[in-house]
Amino acid sequence: ALDLAALATEHAQFKDWWWKVQLGKCYYRLGLYREAEKQFRSALSHQEFVDTYLYLAKVYQRLDQPITALNLFKQGLDHFPGEVTLLTGIARIHEEMNNITSATEYYKDVLKQDNTNVEAIACIGSNHFYTDQPEIALRFYRRLLQMGVYNCQLYNNLGLCCFYAQQYDMTLSSFERALALVSSDDEQADIWYNIGHVAVGIGDLTLAYQCFKLALAFNNDNAEAYNNLAVLELRKGRIEQ
């Protein structure tokens, strides 16, 4: 594929942006990121195209240059104002850099352009949950349900939001739905850990103990479950455990 793209680029007298993008993609797959960067940059000089900005940004992220990738996305937005994929790319980089406030603002910009963007809704909901606003997070997660998103992660998050928003009648039913939709042992472990966390919150330490044990049965690398089990054993006076 690389040889074909190189020949086609040469045949087009190095003026065809499309073949340069294909050549850049080949270099990217081979791990030759600097060569890929040259091809994508050259393609952009011939033709501004959203996908080329996205590929070039991926190159900079691989090179661990998130600021360069951010500047590139913003440059792309100058040519394609309001483009959802570019806004999402900026939000993801801010999120990876743990700059959650900026990430949330860009996800809100995404929703202004596309109010059914699942990733943006989920990330804004998650941010509200971790800033002690479970009631608002609940609204975003319920919006995802209305849109037809139906997976164990969503119901797991709904269960936690319901618990912290003191909607106890919905908490366990959400976790039950989540358990019915699991597709891996790690997901099963996460759900049982969260149920155990809820059990600690309502003072049912026996249920919590069993839940943390189940979490470890499905994933014996779950450090949080080990930690909480140790605390429960300490409360029982079984220090050697």
C-alpha positions as CSV (number, residue, x, y, z in Angstrom):
1,A,0.0,0.0,0.0
2,L,2.9,2.3,0.8
3,D,4.6,1.7,-2.5
4,L,1.3,2.1,-4.4
5,A,0.6,5.5,-2.7
6,A,4.2,6.6,-3.3
7,L,4.0,5.8,-7.0
8,A,0.6,7.5,-7.3
9,T,1.9,10.6,-5.6
10,E,4.9,10.7,-7.9
11,H,2.6,10.1,-11.0
12,A,0.5,13.1,-9.9
13,Q,3.7,15.2,-9.8
14,F,3.3,15.5,-6.0
15,K,0.2,17.8,-6.4
16,D,-2.6,15.4,-5.4
17,W,-3.5,16.0,-1.8
18,W,-5.6,12.8,-1.6
19,W,-2.7,10.5,-2.4
20,K,-0.5,12.4,0.1
21,V,-3.1,11.7,2.8
22,Q,-3.0,8.0,1.9
23,L,0.8,8.0,2.0
24,G,0.7,9.7,5.5
25,K,-1.8,7.1,6.7
26,C,0.6,4.3,5.6
27,Y,3.5,6.0,7.4
28,Y,1.3,6.4,10.5
29,R,0.5,2.7,10.6
30,L,4.2,1.8,10.3
31,G,5.0,4.1,13.2
32,L,6.9,6.6,11.0
33,Y,5.2,9.6,12.6
34,R,7.6,12.3,11.3
35,E,7.2,11.1,7.7
36,A,3.4,11.0,8.2
37,E,3.5,14.5,9.6
38,K,5.3,15.8,6.4
39,Q,2.7,14.1,4.1
40,F,-0.3,15.5,6.1
41,R,1.2,19.0,6.2
42,S,1.9,18.9,2.5
43,A,-1.7,17.7,1.8
44,L,-3.1,20.6,3.9
45,S,-1.1,23.1,1.8
46,H,-2.9,21.8,-1.3
47,Q,-6.4,21.3,0.2
48,E,-7.9,22.1,3.5
49,F,-9.8,19.0,4.7
50,V,-11.3,18.0,8.1
51,D,-10.0,14.4,8.0
52,T,-6.4,15.6,7.3
53,Y,-6.5,17.8,10.4
54,L,-7.7,14.8,12.4
55,Y,-5.0,12.5,11.1
56,L,-2.3,15.1,11.7
57,A,-3.6,15.7,15.3
58,K,-3.3,11.9,15.9
59,V,0.3,12.0,14.8
60,Y,1.1,14.8,17.3
61,Q,-0.7,12.9,20.1
62,R,1.4,9.8,19.3
63,L,4.5,12.1,19.5
64,D,3.2,13.3,22.9
65,Q,2.7,16.8,21.7
66,P,-0.9,17.6,22.9
67,I,-0.4,21.4,22.8
68,T,0.6,21.2,19.1
69,A,-2.5,19.0,18.5
70,L,-4.7,21.6,20.3
71,N,-3.3,24.4,18.2
72,L,-3.8,22.4,15.0
73,F,-7.5,21.7,15.9
74,K,-8.0,25.4,16.6
75,Q,-6.4,26.2,13.2
76,G,-8.9,23.7,11.6
77,L,-11.8,25.5,13.4
78,D,-10.7,28.7,11.7
79,H,-11.4,27.0,8.3
80,F,-14.3,24.9,9.4
81,P,-16.2,26.8,12.2
82,G,-18.3,24.6,14.5
83,E,-17.0,21.3,13.1
84,V,-18.0,18.7,15.6
85,T,-15.1,16.3,15.1
86,L,-12.6,19.1,15.7
87,L,-14.4,20.4,18.8
88,T,-14.5,16.8,20.1
89,G,-10.8,16.4,19.5
90,I,-10.0,19.5,21.5
91,A,-12.3,18.3,24.4
92,R,-10.6,14.9,24.5
93,I,-7.2,16.4,24.7
94,H,-8.2,18.7,27.6
95,E,-9.8,15.7,29.3
96,E,-6.5,13.6,28.9
97,M,-4.6,16.6,30.4
98,N,-7.1,16.5,33.3
99,N,-8.3,20.0,32.4
100,I,-11.9,19.0,33.0
101,T,-13.4,22.5,33.1
102,S,-12.1,23.3,29.6
103,A,-13.1,19.9,28.3
104,T,-16.7,20.4,29.5
105,E,-16.9,23.8,27.8
106,Y,-15.9,22.3,24.5
107,Y,-18.3,19.3,24.9
108,K,-21.0,21.9,25.4
109,D,-20.0,23.5,22.2
110,V,-20.3,20.1,20.6
111,L,-23.8,19.8,21.8
112,K,-24.7,23.2,20.4
113,Q,-23.8,21.8,17.0
114,D,-25.1,18.2,17.5
115,N,-27.4,17.8,20.5
116,T,-27.4,14.0,20.1
117,N,-23.7,13.5,20.5
118,V,-23.4,10.6,23.0
119,E,-19.8,11.2,24.0
120,A,-20.4,14.8,24.9
121,I,-23.6,14.1,26.9
122,A,-21.8,11.3,28.8
123,C,-18.7,13.4,29.6
124,I,-20.7,16.4,30.8
125,G,-22.8,14.1,32.9
126,S,-19.7,12.5,34.4
127,N,-18.2,16.0,35.2
128,H,-21.4,17.0,37.0
129,F,-21.2,13.7,39.0
130,Y,-17.6,14.3,40.1
131,T,-18.4,18.0,41.0
132,D,-21.1,16.8,43.5
133,Q,-24.1,17.5,41.3
134,P,-25.6,14.0,40.9
135,E,-29.1,15.3,40.2
136,I,-27.8,17.2,37.1
137,A,-25.7,14.2,36.0
138,L,-28.9,12.1,36.3
139,R,-30.6,14.3,33.7
140,F,-27.8,13.8,31.2
141,Y,-27.7,10.0,31.7
142,R,-31.5,9.8,31.4
143,R,-31.2,11.7,28.1
144,L,-28.9,8.9,26.9
145,L,-31.5,6.4,27.8
146,Q,-34.1,8.3,25.8
147,M,-31.8,8.2,22.8
148,G,-31.6,4.5,22.9
149,V,-28.2,4.0,24.5
150,Y,-28.5,0.7,26.4
151,N,-25.4,-0.7,28.1
152,C,-24.1,-1.7,31.5
153,Q,-21.8,1.3,32.0
154,L,-24.8,3.7,31.6
155,Y,-26.9,1.8,34.1
156,N,-23.9,1.5,36.5
157,N,-23.5,5.3,36.4
158,L,-27.3,5.8,36.8
159,G,-27.2,3.6,39.9
160,L,-24.5,5.7,41.5
161,C,-26.3,9.0,40.5
162,C,-29.6,7.8,41.9
163,F,-27.9,6.8,45.2
164,Y,-26.1,10.1,45.7
165,A,-29.2,12.0,44.6
166,Q,-31.1,10.1,47.3
167,Q,-33.4,8.3,44.8
168,Y,-33.0,5.0,46.6
169,D,-35.9,3.3,44.8
170,M,-34.1,3.5,41.5
171,T,-30.6,2.6,42.7
172,L,-30.7,-1.2,43.0
173,S,-32.9,-1.6,39.9
174,S,-30.3,0.3,37.9
175,F,-27.6,-2.0,39.1
176,E,-29.7,-5.0,38.4
177,R,-30.1,-3.8,34.8
178,A,-26.4,-3.2,34.6
179,L,-25.6,-6.8,35.8
180,A,-28.0,-8.1,33.1
181,L,-26.0,-6.3,30.4
182,V,-22.4,-7.2,31.4
183,S,-20.1,-8.5,28.7
184,S,-16.9,-9.0,30.7
185,D,-15.6,-10.0,34.1
186,D,-14.1,-6.5,34.6
187,E,-17.5,-4.9,34.1
188,Q,-19.1,-7.4,36.5
189,A,-16.4,-6.5,39.1
190,D,-17.0,-2.8,38.8
191,I,-20.7,-3.1,39.3
192,W,-20.4,-5.3,42.4
193,Y,-17.8,-2.9,43.8
194,N,-20.3,0.0,43.3
195,I,-23.1,-2.0,44.9
196,G,-20.8,-2.6,47.8
197,H,-20.1,1.1,48.0
198,V,-23.9,1.7,48.2
199,A,-24.2,-0.9,50.9
200,V,-21.6,0.8,53.0
201,G,-23.5,4.1,52.5
202,I,-26.7,2.6,53.9
203,G,-24.9,0.8,56.7
204,D,-25.4,-2.8,55.5
205,L,-21.9,-3.9,56.1
206,T,-22.7,-7.6,55.6
207,L,-24.0,-7.0,52.1
208,A,-21.0,-4.7,51.4
209,Y,-18.6,-7.5,52.5
210,Q,-20.2,-10.0,50.1
211,C,-20.2,-7.5,47.2
212,F,-16.5,-6.7,47.6
213,K,-15.8,-10.4,47.7
214,L,-17.8,-10.8,44.5
215,A,-15.9,-7.9,42.9
216,L,-12.6,-9.7,43.7
217,A,-13.9,-13.0,42.4
218,F,-14.4,-11.4,39.0
219,N,-11.3,-9.3,39.1
220,N,-8.6,-10.1,41.7
221,D,-6.6,-7.0,40.7
222,N,-9.4,-4.6,42.0
223,A,-7.3,-2.5,44.5
224,E,-10.3,-0.5,45.8
225,A,-12.2,-3.7,46.7
226,Y,-9.2,-5.0,48.6
227,N,-8.9,-1.7,50.5
228,N,-12.5,-1.6,51.5
229,L,-12.5,-5.3,52.5
230,A,-9.5,-4.6,54.7
231,V,-11.4,-1.7,56.4
232,L,-14.4,-4.1,57.0
233,E,-12.1,-6.8,58.4
234,L,-10.5,-4.2,60.7
235,R,-14.0,-3.2,62.0
236,K,-14.6,-6.8,62.9
237,G,-11.3,-6.9,64.8
238,R,-9.7,-9.4,62.4
239,I,-6.5,-7.6,62.0
240,E,-4.6,-10.6,60.6
241,Q,-7.0,-10.7,57.6
